Amino acid sequence: MITRRSWAVAGAAATAALLLMPGTAHADKSPGGGSQGGASTGGGREGQDIVSVVRYSGAVGGGGTAKGGGAMKPVGDWSPPACWYEPRTAEQFRDYVEDQYERTVNTPGQHSYAKAAVGMFRDKYKDGEYKDYNLKEKDKGNWWVAVQDEDRWMEDAAQACDREPFWVENGDRPPVDNALDPELLAQLAYGRLRLPDTEVSLAPKGTTKVNLPTWAWLDKATFKPLSATASVDLPGLRIQATTTARPGSLKLDPGTGDARTHPASGVCAKNADGSVGEPYAKGKGDRIPPCGLTYLRASGKGAYDLRATVTWNVSWKGTGAEGADLPDGEFGAEQPVTVEEIQAVNR
């Protein structure tokens, strides 16, 4: 899957010019096609967006294998990068700059200072500091450009990648923070990973009684490890990273203060076999469940919204790297539980 990203062509003059052109503020969010390795880098919105060279596969949003569910929320203050630098071939970079130049100078009513600004930007790479977009050196390196996450382009963090496009020889490390490497690709894959809906098995199912322990568990066959892979394959730069999330603990929130959780913390640890909790079976009625809850008051005509949140343990491995852990993620969902009074029978 290829996703469209906005190309942050930095620099005050270039930015001022590009912001005056329609449709360049941020990228189209829908996944689409385009050429990754050829000369064309145009995407949607009449060619004014480009297609990111980062490809995603596995349990990812927008066409991945995970059905339903959604993105996990990192535990703590960490988040995947909102902007980064990624490579472009000399042909890709030339075609994009020339396209933006033509669009600006040929747009009726365009301000003269916008035309001058985009012209200065073009001259730097065509006839100024660089010659003809380094096409004669195209087998020796790539251009590196700033890219923003299209869902976060208004955040301050997305403005941190403000360096103008620069040339990097093959084998050299780009002299900037947030340049694509296996670890950063793993972080991008983290943000794309989609987890299944969190619906716990309950006994009794759907409707329970006041002061009757309700058993809760997750089947290890349903909650399996999920992985997403992010990769880049350009001349002189072929790297990838796979981020894997493994189900960890389960936290239960009864949806009312009139309830007790088991254990008291409401956090059920993962068992040795990968499951969480213990399925109810006949003969366990007089036991307190290792994972569950007891409602102390009926839900009336409605139902309580039981929220079950799974903490996922995340790690990654990639090209030339053994990998490491990433911050845990959380993903949860609500399910209704009707609680009724136990009816006494008078004789």
N, C-alpha and C positions, 0 to 999 in steps of 0.2 A: 504494500500500500504506500502511495506517495501522498504527502500532505503539502498543501500550499502554505507558505510562510511569507511574511513581509520581509523585504530586503531593506534593511536600514542603511541607506547610503548616507554616511555621516558627513559632518562638516556643515557649518552654518549656511553657507551659500547654496550648497547642493540640497540641503534639507528644505530651505525656504522655497527653492524652485519646485522640488518634487511635491511638497505639500499643496502647491497651487494647482497641481494636476488632478483631475477627478479620479477617485478610486485608488489612490496610492497610500492612504493613511494606514490601512492594515489589510491583511490578506483575507481572501475568501476562506471560510472555515470548512467548507465541504471538501471531502477528499476527491481527487480527480487525477487525470492523466497528465501527460507531458513527457518531454524527453529529458532523461537524466544525464546521459552521456554525450548527446549530440550537441549541435550548435543552439537548438531552440531551448530557451529556458522560460518561455512564456507560459503563464497559467491562465486562470479565468480573468474576469473583469477586463475584457478586451486586451489581454496580454500585458497588463500593467503589474500583475503579480507574477512572481516566479515560483517554480517548483523546488522545494527543498531537496537537496541531494541525500538527505537522511531517509532511509526506508525502514518501515516497521513491519514486523510479522509476529505471529503468535497470538496471545490473548490480549489483543489491543482494541481500542475503540475505533468505530467507523469501519467495521467489516472484519474484525478479528474473530477468534473462535469463542470468546466468552459471550454467552447469551444473557440478556438482562443485566442486572447488577449495575456497576458503575465504577468510577475511579476511587481508589483508596485515598484517605486523607493522612498525610504524614503525621506521626506523633511528635509533638514538639514544634519548634519554630522553623525547622528546615523545610525547604521546598525545592523542586527541580528548578533549573535555571530558567529565567524568563527571557534571556537573550544569550546568544553565543556567536562564535565565528565559525564559518564553514567554507570549504573551498569551492572555486569555480574554475573551469578550464578557461584558457585565454579566449576561445571562441564564444563561450557562454557569456563571459564578462563583456566582450566587445559588443555582442548582439544586444545585450540588455541596455548598455549605455547608449548605443546608437538609437535604439528604439525610443528611449526616454527623451533623447535630444530631439528626434524628429517629431515626437508628439508635442513637445513643448513649443518648439518654434513654429509649428504648423497649426496650433490651436488658435482659432479666431478669438481676438480680444485678449490674448495672453499678455500680461504685463511685460514691459521691456526688461525690467530688472530680473524677472524670472528667466527670460530667454538668456540674458547675460550670465546669470548664475549657472544655469545648466550648461551653457557653452564653456565657461571656465572649468567646470568639472570635467567635461569631455576633453578639453584641450590638455588637461593634466595627464591623461592616460593615453591620448592619441598622438599628440605632437609636443608635449611638454616634458615633464619629469620622466615619463615613460614614452616609448616609441611604439605606435601601432599596437597598443594593448599587449605588448610582449609576445606577439604571435610568433616571432622568430625563436623565442625561448619556450615555446609551449610544451615541449617535451621535457623541460628541465624544472618545471614548477607549476604552481597554480596561484590564482588570485584568491584572497580570503576576504569575505564580506560579513558584515554583521546581520544577524537574523533574529527576529523576535517571535516569541510564542504568540500566535494570533489570538489566543484567549486571554493574554495578559499584557497586550501591547500598551495599555494605558498605565500600567504600574510603573513606579519609579525604577524598579529593578530592571525593567525592559529597556530603559534609556541608558543603562550603564555601558552598553557596547556601542560606543560613539566614535570609534576610529574609522577613518575613511578606508576604502579597500586598499589592500597592500599585497605585495608579491612575496611568496615564500618558495625557496628552492626545495625540490624533493629531498626528503630526509631531514630537513631542518624543522625545528620546533617553532611554530608561530610565536612571536614575542608579545603575546597578550594573554590575559586571563580569559577563561571561558572559550578557549579554542577546542574544537572537537578532538577528543581522544577517547580511548575505551571507557574511562571512568565517566566522562561527561555523557557519552552515548548511553551508558547504563542509567544515568540519572534521567535522561530524556525518555528512555524506555519505561522507567518508573512512572513517569507522568502519563504514559499511554496505556499502562496496564489496566485492564478492566476485570473486576472480580464478580463472582456470581452473587445473586441475591442471598441475603442471610436469613433463611427461614429455618428455625429450629424445630425439631420434632418434639411434640408435647404429649404427655399422657397424664390426665385425660386430654383429648384433642379438641380444641375449639371451645368447649364449655367445661368448666370445672366448678367445684363447690367451695364455699367459704370454709376455711380451716382444713381443707384437704390438700396435702402436698401434691404439687404438679411437677412431674419429672420432665427434664429437658435434656436434649442431647443432639450432637451433630454426628452424622454418619461419615466415617472416613472415606467411604466410596463416593460421596457427594462433594466433600471439600478436600480437593486435591491441590498439590502445588501447581501454580500457573506461572508461565514465563512469557516475556515479551523481548524481542530482539530488535535492536537498532543497528543499522549498518550504513557504511559509506563505501562506495566503490568507484573511485576516480583514478585516472592515471597518476601514479606516484603516491596514492593514498587509498589503501584498502584496509579498513578496520571495522570491527563489530563488537558488540557487547550484548550479553543476555542477562536480563534481570528476572529473578525468580522470587515469587512470594509464596511462603508456606504458611498454612493455617496454624495459628497459635492458640491463645486463650479465647474464651467466650465470655462476654460480659452481659448480664441480664439486668434490664431496667424494667420493673413491673408496670410502669405507667401510672402508679399511684403510690402514695405514702402509706396506704393501708395494706401493706404486704411485707413478708419476710423473704429474703433470698437465701438460697443454700448453694455455696457457703455464704456466710453473713456479708462478705465483701461483694457478692454478686459476680465475682470473677471465677469462672470454672477453668481449671488448667487442662492442658492437652494430656491425654493418656499416652502410655508408651506405644500403643499401636496406631497413634495418629488421630483417634477419635476424641470427642469431648463429651463428658457426661456418661450416663449409662442408660440404655433403653429400659423402659419399664417392662416387667414380666409378672405373670401371676405369682402370687406369694410374697410380693414386695410391698404390699399395701400398708404394712405397719412400720415400714422403714422411712427414714428421712433421705430423700434423694441426694446423691453427691453433687448434683447440679440441678437446680430447679427453684421453685418458689412456692410460697403459700399465701394466698390472698385472704385478708382478714375481713373484707367487707364486699358485699355483692356489687356488681357493676350496674344494677338497675336495668333500665330499658336499653342501655347501650353496652359498650364493651371497653375494656381497658386496652390501651395500645402498648403491648409488650414490645420493647425494643431490644433486639439482640445484635450485639456488635462483636465482630471477630477482629482480633489483632493478628495481623499477618507479619511474619518475620521475613525480611527481605535481604537478599544477597545478590551479588553479580559476579560474572567472570567475562573476560574479553580477550581480544587479540593481544598476545604478548603480556598478559597480566593474569596473575592467579586469582584476582578478584578479592572482594571483601564484603563486609556487611554494609547495608544502607539503613537509614532509619526505618523503624517499624511503621506499618500503615494500618489504618482502621477503616472498616467498612461495615455498615449495619443497615438494618431495615426494621420496620414495625409490622406487627401482626396482631390482629384483634383477639382478645381472650374474654369470653363472657363468663362471669362469675355469678353463680346462683346460691341462694340460701338452701341449706339442707332442710327438706320438708319433713316435719315430724308427723307421724301417724298416730292419732288418738283412738283408742278402742274403748 
